[in-house]
Every structure is written in C-alpha cells, then in structure tokens.
Amino acid sequence: MDEKFSRLNQYRSMWVLVFFDLPTETRVERKAATRFRKDLLDDGFGMFQFSIYTRFCASRENADVHTKRTKRNLPKKGKVCIMQITDKQFGMIELFHGRKETAPEAPTQQLELF
C-alpha cells in the first residue's frame, strides 16, 4: 500500500499535548487540579512528565475531538496549553534521562469504533 494514503500516515496521525500549571494552594484548587488530570487520563491521555500529558490520534479530526473535550474540562484557574503536532514531528523528539538518550515510547494500540 502506498505510504501516502496509509490510514496511519505519519503526516496525518497527530499527537495532542496538554501542558498545564495549576494552583494547588487550597483544598478546592487541589480538587480541581486532580479532576483535570483524571479527566485527561479518562480521555486516553498518558503522563509524559508531571504536567505534560500526551495522546496519539489517528487523524486531525480525532485530535480536534480530544482538544475540544479537554477545553470543556478546563479548570477555572491556572494555565493550560494544548498543542497538536504530527506523528512525524513527534518522532523527531530527542528524549534524555540524565545525559543518556532514550527512545520515545511507541503509541499504544487504540481501538477504533465505527
């Protein structure tokens, strides 16, 4: 099959990254921050770093769905950034643990329902 038209083409597949810095001074703020993180996990995001969550999406349309869902769950306070990049761009990441370079994790297989 021609790579250009593959369902999981690296230029068509997307990653949604959510970066956030939420206040946790009060009990109410901690609860809101915990709820936001739980909503991300429930929507299929995985923790990349403490305040960075990622989700692989098979298409731009699917990425838009998860971006809109994340926007609906935004807490009242704090900073949140949502970014979409192609799988090809994500594949060019250079990841280090200390000074040792490590390979990024491959996306998990996700079930698609039609």
Order of alpha helices (4+ residues) and beta strands (2+ residues): beta-alpha-beta-beta-alpha-beta-alpha-beta-beta
